[in-house]
Amino acid sequence: MQIDACKEANPSITLSYTASSNQYGNKTGNRLFIPANVFRKGFNVPQPTNRKHPIHINYGYADTDSIHIRLPEGYSVEGLPRPIELQSKFGRFHSGIRVQEKEIVVVHQLFMRKGVYKPGEYTAFLDFRKQVAEQYNGKIILKKE
């Protein structure tokens, strides 16, 4: 693992590492279902409620995940999550996925804005988080050749 810290006006941390697993996806028949972003399983969507108090996002942040998945021998790509661009008053989200030779490259970029939002905006806040969570939980489908 390599950790690079940038201690400037906009600080950042970059973690680079390689992981290997024979148990990464679920096999059903001749198909293999692989999570697009196993690192964001904990991205939650709060339960809808009749909100009475403002929404507080105490600090803004930006997260970028770049994931490279090597295709297993004898498999080809059958299905990929659709790329998406989201813009909202709460933030932005970009999801891109492409195949390069024998590798799938997934890029997820989330920017959450700091702010205080009216209780009536809670449904829009939940919708934004739900769309982001759906992308994080997307599946890559591989088929045995």
Backbone as a chain_set.jsonl record, in Angstrom:
{"seq": "MQIDACKEANPSITLSYTASSNQYGNKTGNRLFIPANVFRKGFNVPQPTNRKHPIHINYGYADTDSIHIRLPEGYSVEGLPRPIELQSKFGRFHSGIRVQEKEIVVVHQLFMRKGVYKPGEYTAFLDFRKQVAEQYNGKIILKKE", "coords": {"N": [[0.853, -1.168, 0.0], [0.458, 2.232, -0.759], [0.65, 5.494, 0.485], [-0.135, 8.789, -0.119], [0.071, 12.055, 0.95], [-1.293, 15.259, 0.613], [-0.655, 18.337, 1.757], [-1.759, 20.925, 1.371], [-3.677, 23.961, 0.635], [-6.125, 22.815, -0.163], [-6.382, 19.998, 1.203], [-5.497, 16.53, 0.649], [-5.673, 12.942, 0.502], [-4.184, 10.175, -0.949], [-4.687, 6.846, -1.503], [-3.115, 4.009, -2.616], [-3.335, 0.748, -3.697], [-3.083, -2.806, -4.195], [-5.239, -5.511, -4.526], [-6.14, -8.927, -4.319], [-8.413, -11.5, -5.149], [-10.165, -14.566, -5.14], [-12.769, -14.808, -4.608], [-14.435, -12.688, -5.273], [-16.768, -12.118, -6.739], [-20.178, -13.263, -7.489], [-21.127, -16.393, -8.652], [-23.342, -17.606, -11.07], [-24.625, -20.112, -12.832], [-23.261, -19.856, -16.006], [-22.42, -17.313, -15.641], [-20.831, -14.506, -14.082], [-21.195, -12.326, -11.45], [-20.108, -9.257, -10.541], [-19.346, -6.857, -8.053], [-19.418, -3.371, -8.756], [-18.189, -1.463, -7.166], [-16.83, -2.355, -4.481], [-15.831, -1.079, -2.283], [-17.519, 0.881, -1.334], [-19.724, -0.069, 0.051], [-20.877, 0.735, 2.428], [-22.169, 3.134, 1.952], [-24.806, 4.967, 2.792], [-28.393, 5.424, 2.615], [-30.519, 7.477, 4.169], [-33.592, 6.767, 5.962], [-36.799, 7.678, 4.649], [-38.503, 10.343, 6.16], [-40.826, 12.501, 7.875], [-39.461, 15.28, 7.875], [-38.482, 17.745, 10.204], [-36.485, 19.424, 10.94], [-33.64, 21.325, 9.758], [-31.352, 20.085, 7.214], [-28.104, 19.263, 7.853], [-25.024, 19.44, 6.447], [-22.073, 19.158, 7.54], [-19.441, 19.337, 6.701], [-17.876, 19.683, 3.576], [-16.835, 17.394, 1.04], [-14.709, 15.457, -1.136], [-14.624, 12.47, -2.882], [-12.857, 10.079, -4.714], [-12.902, 7.123, -6.455], [-10.937, 4.861, -8.138], [-11.015, 2.01, -9.795], [-9.561, -0.948, -10.876], [-10.272, -3.813, -12.543], [-9.221, -6.931, -13.271], [-10.034, -9.014, -15.948], [-11.178, -12.313, -15.469], [-9.591, -15.287, -16.7], [-10.99, -16.687, -19.61], [-13.447, -15.405, -19.527], [-15.817, -12.963, -20.679], [-17.047, -9.587, -21.042], [-20.406, -9.074, -20.388], [-22.343, -7.321, -19.416], [-22.522, -3.964, -18.204], [-22.711, -1.432, -15.638], [-24.549, 1.547, -16.368], [-22.971, 4.61, -17.363], [-23.082, 7.662, -15.453], [-24.015, 11.039, -14.763], [-24.535, 13.229, -12.226], [-26.033, 16.157, -10.952], [-26.632, 18.291, -8.316], [-28.015, 20.42, -5.761], [-26.869, 19.535, -3.492], [-24.55, 18.274, -4.182], [-22.237, 16.697, -6.519], [-21.989, 13.923, -8.78], [-20.137, 11.522, -10.522], [-20.022, 8.724, -12.579], [-18.182, 6.432, -14.26], [-17.392, 3.828, -16.552], [-15.338, 1.553, -18.21], [-13.99, -0.715, -20.666], [-10.796, -1.926, -21.11], [-8.813, -3.664, -23.043], [-8.023, -6.477, -21.305], [-9.148, -5.617, -18.948], [-11.32, -3.998, -16.645], [-12.251, -0.742, -15.991], [-13.319, 1.243, -13.441], [-14.598, 4.321, -12.461], [-15.526, 6.368, -9.912], [-16.718, 9.415, -8.795], [-17.429, 11.508, -6.197], [-18.736, 14.473, -4.941], [-19.574, 16.219, -2.185], [-21.438, 18.946, -1.021], [-20.865, 21.352, 1.502], [-23.254, 22.587, 3.781], [-26.419, 24.004, 4.908], [-29.643, 22.883, 4.69], [-33.104, 23.259, 3.827], [-35.826, 21.645, 5.594], [-37.817, 20.78, 3.805], [-36.401, 20.018, 1.589], [-35.53, 17.51, 1.92], [-36.445, 15.16, 0.621], [-35.377, 15.476, -1.974], [-32.674, 15.391, -1.292], [-32.472, 12.738, -0.351], [-33.107, 11.404, -2.755], [-30.896, 12.085, -4.363], [-28.789, 10.821, -2.902], [-29.701, 8.187, -3.093], [-29.494, 7.623, -5.854], [-26.715, 7.775, -6.129], [-25.926, 5.682, -4.415], [-27.048, 3.509, -5.811], [-25.374, 3.416, -8.049], [-22.892, 2.864, -6.839], [-23.489, 0.326, -5.946], [-23.796, -1.086, -8.264], [-23.657, -3.761, -10.709], [-21.286, -5.71, -12.463], [-21.439, -7.787, -15.208], [-20.164, -10.806, -16.158], [-19.5, -13.247, -18.666], [-18.978, -16.672, -19.223], [-16.837, -17.77, -21.717]], "CA": [[0.0, 0.0, 0.0], [1.169, 3.498, -0.819], [-0.169, 6.612, 0.943], [0.411, 10.101, -0.459], [-0.701, 13.128, 1.566], [-1.082, 16.61, 0.092], [-1.001, 19.205, 2.889], [-1.9, 22.297, 0.869], [-4.944, 24.621, 0.97], [-7.137, 21.758, -0.309], [-5.643, 18.776, 1.512], [-6.028, 15.276, 0.134], [-4.924, 11.718, 0.749], [-4.348, 9.183, -2.001], [-4.305, 5.488, -1.126], [-2.965, 3.127, -3.777], [-3.021, -0.613, -3.285], [-3.525, -3.895, -5.048], [-5.849, -6.619, -3.791], [-6.434, -10.072, -5.169], [-9.384, -12.387, -4.513], [-10.877, -15.544, -5.966], [-14.142, -14.805, -4.102], [-14.889, -11.3, -5.437], [-18.106, -12.047, -7.32], [-21.087, -14.39, -7.311], [-21.287, -17.154, -9.883], [-24.64, -18.217, -11.315], [-24.529, -20.758, -14.142], [-22.025, -19.476, -16.702], [-22.225, -15.869, -15.449], [-20.177, -14.045, -12.867], [-21.69, -11.002, -11.086], [-19.049, -8.605, -9.774], [-19.72, -5.502, -7.639], [-18.641, -2.321, -9.414], [-17.393, -0.747, -6.169], [-16.946, -3.055, -3.205], [-15.328, -0.213, -1.222], [-18.555, 1.83, -0.903], [-20.902, -0.799, 0.526], [-21.453, 1.425, 3.573], [-22.801, 4.406, 1.585], [-26.2, 4.731, 3.176], [-29.477, 6.33, 2.265], [-31.402, 7.534, 5.338], [-35.001, 6.44, 5.759], [-37.66, 8.852, 4.469], [-39.299, 10.742, 7.323], [-41.384, 13.847, 7.796], [-38.37, 16.027, 8.506], [-38.879, 19.026, 10.785], [-35.289, 20.225, 11.171], [-32.794, 21.442, 8.562], [-30.319, 19.087, 6.91], [-26.78, 19.856, 8.055], [-23.823, 18.78, 5.939], [-21.118, 19.974, 8.296], [-18.206, 19.551, 5.943], [-17.902, 19.188, 2.21], [-15.731, 16.488, 0.747], [-14.652, 14.845, -2.47], [-14.085, 11.097, -2.908], [-12.701, 9.477, -6.038], [-12.483, 5.726, -6.475], [-10.527, 4.332, -9.445], [-10.896, 0.572, -9.552], [-9.17, -1.714, -12.055], [-10.623, -5.217, -12.337], [-8.686, -7.773, -14.333], [-10.988, -10.052, -16.36], [-10.695, -13.682, -15.273], [-9.369, -16.068, -17.922], [-12.15, -17.392, -20.142], [-14.669, -14.623, -19.359], [-15.948, -11.706, -21.422], [-18.022, -8.673, -20.446], [-21.76, -9.149, -20.942], [-23.108, -6.143, -19.02], [-21.87, -2.989, -17.335], [-23.596, -0.344, -15.206], [-24.513, 2.724, -17.249], [-22.33, 5.801, -16.789], [-24.068, 8.649, -15.015], [-23.565, 12.345, -14.265], [-25.582, 13.828, -11.403], [-25.789, 17.496, -10.414], [-27.664, 18.641, -7.353], [-27.554, 21.46, -4.844], [-26.136, 18.849, -2.423], [-23.256, 17.845, -4.684], [-22.115, 16.142, -7.871], [-21.504, 12.538, -8.842], [-19.785, 11.005, -11.848], [-19.708, 7.295, -12.631], [-17.754, 5.995, -15.584], [-16.869, 2.472, -16.589], [-14.907, 1.203, -19.566], [-13.19, -1.932, -20.792], [-9.536, -1.731, -21.81], [-8.207, -4.979, -23.246], [-8.496, -7.493, -20.349], [-9.338, -4.932, -17.674], [-12.465, -3.097, -16.507], [-11.862, 0.417, -15.186], [-14.474, 1.917, -12.846], [-14.249, 5.575, -11.799], [-16.629, 7.03, -9.216], [-16.312, 10.674, -8.167], [-18.511, 12.12, -5.422], [-18.442, 15.737, -4.275], [-20.691, 16.651, -1.335], [-21.308, 20.351, -0.634], [-21.161, 21.767, 2.866], [-24.374, 23.517, 3.806], [-27.627, 23.76, 5.696], [-30.731, 22.841, 3.716], [-34.433, 23.278, 4.426], [-36.44, 20.323, 5.784], [-38.586, 20.426, 2.607], [-35.486, 19.517, 0.556], [-35.065, 16.185, 2.344], [-36.743, 14.168, -0.424], [-34.373, 15.658, -3.03], [-31.425, 14.905, -0.714], [-32.545, 11.27, -0.376], [-33.058, 10.975, -4.153], [-29.499, 12.196, -4.789], [-28.019, 9.754, -2.25], [-30.17, 6.904, -3.621], [-28.894, 7.431, -7.18], [-25.295, 7.498, -5.911], [-25.842, 4.331, -3.846], [-27.328, 2.547, -6.885], [-24.159, 3.293, -8.862], [-21.893, 2.16, -6.036], [-23.902, -1.073, -5.821], [-23.989, -1.663, -9.59], [-23.023, -5.064, -10.978], [-20.643, -6.018, -13.738], [-21.794, -9.165, -15.545], [-19.221, -11.488, -17.042], [-20.023, -14.509, -19.189], [-17.956, -17.659, -19.581], [-16.748, -17.892, -23.186]], "C": [[0.897, 1.228, 0.0], [0.201, 4.6, -0.413], [0.557, 7.903, 0.607], [-0.507, 11.156, 0.131], [-0.296, 14.463, 0.956], [-1.574, 17.567, 1.176], [-1.067, 20.67, 2.466], [-3.259, 22.856, 1.268], [-6.128, 23.658, 0.86], [-6.45, 20.429, -0.062], [-6.314, 17.545, 0.912], [-5.114, 14.132, 0.542], [-5.225, 10.767, -0.391], [-3.819, 7.854, -1.487], [-4.237, 4.659, -2.396], [-2.596, 1.741, -3.269], [-3.588, -1.602, -4.283], [-4.08, -4.992, -4.154], [-6.175, -7.719, -4.786], [-7.393, -10.992, -4.427], [-9.985, -13.339, -5.55], [-12.357, -15.595, -5.594], [-14.811, -13.439, -4.277], [-16.323, -11.196, -5.929], [-18.949, -13.252, -6.966], [-21.282, -15.08, -8.65], [-22.67, -17.781, -9.921], [-24.603, -18.798, -12.723], [-23.206, -20.406, -14.787], [-21.76, -17.974, -16.604], [-21.593, -15.583, -14.091], [-20.631, -12.607, -12.628], [-20.695, -10.373, -10.114], [-19.53, -7.226, -9.345], [-18.814, -4.464, -8.305], [-17.742, -1.593, -8.415], [-17.613, -1.366, -4.793], [-16.541, -2.164, -2.025], [-16.374, 0.757, -0.689], [-19.83, 1.134, -0.449], [-21.609, -0.063, 1.664], [-22.103, 2.759, 3.243], [-24.297, 4.262, 1.81], [-27.148, 5.813, 2.661], [-30.411, 6.343, 3.473], [-32.849, 7.192, 4.973], [-35.811, 7.717, 5.558], [-38.471, 9.11, 5.744], [-39.907, 12.108, 7.03], [-40.425, 14.755, 8.565], [-38.847, 17.398, 8.968], [-37.694, 19.971, 10.966], [-34.444, 20.28, 9.897], [-31.805, 20.278, 8.429], [-28.983, 19.8, 7.045], [-25.719, 18.948, 7.439], [-22.686, 19.64, 6.468], [-19.808, 20.222, 7.581], [-18.384, 18.977, 4.549], [-16.713, 18.261, 1.998], [-15.818, 15.984, -0.677], [-13.997, 13.478, -2.32], [-13.985, 10.654, -4.354], [-12.2, 8.064, -5.86], [-12.151, 5.356, -7.911], [-10.199, 2.868, -9.228], [-10.598, -0.121, -10.874], [-9.421, -3.184, -11.737], [-10.112, -6.012, -13.533], [-9.706, -8.866, -14.645], [-10.398, -11.439, -16.09], [-10.536, -14.385, -16.625], [-10.653, -16.775, -18.327], [-13.473, -16.652, -19.989], [-14.627, -13.381, -20.234], [-17.038, -10.875, -20.757], [-19.36, -8.817, -21.162], [-22.572, -7.896, -20.603], [-22.34, -5.275, -18.048], [-22.903, -1.987, -16.833], [-23.466, 0.836, -16.17], [-23.757, 3.857, -16.58], [-23.397, 6.828, -16.428], [-23.344, 9.919, -14.547], [-24.739, 12.935, -13.488], [-25.128, 15.199, -10.927], [-26.957, 17.808, -9.485], [-27.136, 19.763, -6.477], [-26.726, 20.857, -3.715], [-24.751, 18.396, -2.875], [-23.313, 17.372, -6.118], [-21.631, 14.702, -7.755], [-21.26, 12.178, -10.298], [-19.469, 9.529, -11.695], [-19.365, 6.948, -14.069], [-17.187, 4.592, -15.509], [-16.518, 2.146, -18.033], [-14.078, -0.078, -19.504], [-11.968, -1.588, -21.633], [-8.851, -3.086, -21.879], [-8.785, -5.984, -22.256], [-8.747, -6.901, -18.966], [-10.571, -4.031, -17.742], [-12.014, -1.981, -15.582], [-13.135, 1.143, -14.744], [-13.962, 3.183, -12.167], [-15.527, 6.169, -11.22], [-16.081, 8.272, -8.534], [-17.528, 11.299, -7.503], [-17.993, 13.389, -4.765], [-19.69, 16.145, -3.501], [-20.423, 18.08, -0.879], [-21.657, 20.542, 0.842], [-22.364, 22.704, 2.811], [-25.475, 23.108, 4.759], [-28.797, 23.911, 4.734], [-32.074, 22.713, 4.436], [-34.995, 21.862, 4.578], [-37.21, 19.851, 4.548], [-37.725, 19.891, 1.471], [-35.001, 18.096, 0.848], [-35.312, 15.117, 1.28], [-35.726, 14.267, -1.558], [-33.006, 15.161, -2.562], [-31.372, 13.378, -0.76], [-32.45, 10.741, -1.806], [-31.622, 11.015, -4.681], [-28.677, 11.049, -4.208], [-28.422, 8.371, -2.787], [-29.544, 6.612, -4.985], [-27.401, 7.116, -7.068], [-25.127, 6.065, -5.395], [-26.099, 3.264, -4.908], [-26.108, 2.34, -7.768], [-23.077, 2.53, -8.113], [-22.209, 0.667, -5.959], [-24.14, -1.756, -7.168], [-23.215, -2.957, -9.768], [-22.441, -5.108, -12.383], [-20.958, -7.501, -14.006], [-20.795, -9.708, -16.545], [-19.816, -12.821, -17.445], [-18.87, -15.405, -19.591], [-18.006, -17.85, -21.094], [-16.847, -19.344, -23.62]], "O": [[1.938, 1.268, 0.656], [-0.931, 4.648, -0.896], [1.71, 8.099, 0.99], [-1.708, 11.168, -0.139], [0.889, 14.758, 0.804], [-2.766, 17.606, 1.48], [-0.5, 21.544, 3.123], [-3.927, 22.298, 2.138], [-7.031, 23.685, 1.696], [-5.982, 19.79, -1.004], [-7.525, 17.517, 0.697], [-3.946, 14.33, 0.879], [-6.384, 10.573, -0.758], [-2.659, 7.743, -1.089], [-5.196, 4.615, -3.166], [-1.649, 1.587, -2.497], [-4.451, -1.276, -5.098], [-3.469, -5.358, -3.15], [-6.451, -7.454, -5.956], [-7.226, -11.244, -3.234], [-10.269, -12.953, -6.683], [-13.12, -16.346, -6.201], [-15.68, -13.082, -3.481], [-17.027, -10.256, -5.559], [-18.51, -14.147, -6.243], [-21.568, -14.433, -9.658], [-23.119, -18.399, -8.956], [-24.554, -18.051, -13.701], [-22.146, -20.624, -14.2], [-20.978, -17.424, -17.379], [-21.791, -16.302, -13.112], [-20.474, -11.758, -13.505], [-20.468, -10.882, -9.016], [-20.068, -6.485, -10.167], [-17.602, -4.655, -8.406], [-16.651, -1.152, -8.775], [-18.486, -0.935, -4.04], [-16.879, -2.471, -0.882], [-16.131, 1.405, 0.329], [-20.914, 1.707, -0.559], [-22.817, -0.222, 1.843], [-22.549, 3.461, 4.151], [-24.972, 3.518, 1.097], [-26.753, 6.931, 2.33], [-31.035, 5.326, 3.776], [-33.262, 7.317, 3.82], [-35.551, 8.727, 6.212], [-39.049, 8.189, 6.322], [-39.543, 12.775, 6.062], [-40.58, 14.961, 9.768], [-39.523, 18.117, 8.233], [-37.877, 21.178, 11.125], [-34.525, 19.384, 9.057], [-31.479, 19.595, 9.399], [-28.762, 20.834, 6.414], [-25.546, 17.809, 7.874], [-22.377, 20.701, 5.924], [-19.139, 21.224, 7.838], [-18.975, 17.912, 4.374], [-15.708, 18.35, 2.704], [-16.858, 16.073, -1.33], [-12.94, 13.352, -1.702], [-14.923, 10.834, -5.131], [-11.192, 7.832, -5.193], [-12.982, 5.517, -8.804], [-9.223, 2.53, -8.558], [-11.292, 0.091, -11.868], [-8.859, -3.731, -10.789], [-10.53, -5.783, -14.668], [-10.187, -9.557, -13.747], [-9.249, -11.705, -16.442], [-11.268, -14.1, -17.572], [-11.325, -17.386, -17.496], [-14.525, -17.215, -20.292], [-13.564, -12.819, -20.499], [-17.853, -11.4, -19.999], [-19.439, -8.698, -22.385], [-23.395, -7.456, -21.406], [-21.61, -5.766, -17.188], [-23.879, -1.715, -17.532], [-22.392, 1.084, -16.718], [-23.876, 4.055, -15.371], [-24.475, 6.859, -17.022], [-22.232, 9.873, -14.02], [-25.822, 13.117, -14.045], [-23.973, 15.379, -10.543], [-28.119, 17.609, -9.836], [-25.933, 20.024, -6.457], [-25.969, 21.566, -3.052], [-23.874, 18.16, -2.044], [-24.285, 17.605, -6.837], [-20.97, 14.315, -6.792], [-22.061, 12.486, -11.181], [-18.735, 9.133, -10.79], [-20.169, 7.149, -14.979], [-16.57, 4.215, -14.512], [-17.287, 2.421, -18.955], [-13.549, -0.464, -18.461], [-12.087, -1.031, -22.725], [-8.363, -3.591, -20.868], [-9.966, -6.316, -22.368], [-8.586, -7.574, -17.948], [-10.831, -3.388, -18.759], [-11.459, -2.238, -14.514], [-13.924, 1.598, -15.573], [-13.009, 3.134, -11.389], [-16.486, 6.438, -11.944], [-15.105, 8.203, -7.788], [-18.531, 11.584, -8.158], [-16.948, 13.386, -4.115], [-20.742, 16.388, -4.093], [-19.33, 18.396, -0.411], [-22.617, 19.965, 1.351], [-22.478, 23.52, 1.896], [-25.462, 22.02, 5.335], [-28.93, 24.927, 4.051], [-32.161, 22.13, 5.518], [-34.676, 20.98, 3.781], [-37.254, 18.653, 4.271], [-38.253, 19.365, 0.491], [-34.171, 17.55, 0.121], [-34.459, 14.255, 1.066], [-35.26, 13.241, -2.054], [-32.259, 14.574, -3.345], [-30.363, 12.795, -1.155], [-31.783, 9.735, -2.047], [-31.183, 10.091, -5.366], [-27.947, 10.378, -4.938], [-27.575, 7.488, -2.92], [-29.115, 5.489, -5.245], [-26.88, 6.292, -7.819], [-24.278, 5.323, -5.889], [-25.439, 2.224, -4.909], [-25.832, 1.217, -8.192], [-22.421, 1.654, -8.677], [-21.299, -0.16, -5.912], [-24.633, -2.884, -7.21], [-22.239, -3.214, -9.063], [-23.027, -4.612, -13.344], [-20.766, -8.352, -13.138], [-20.602, -9.154, -17.627], [-20.542, -13.451, -16.676], [-17.909, -14.961, -20.219], [-19.07, -18.063, -21.674], [-16.792, -19.637, -24.814]]}, "num_chains": 1, "name": "protein.A"}
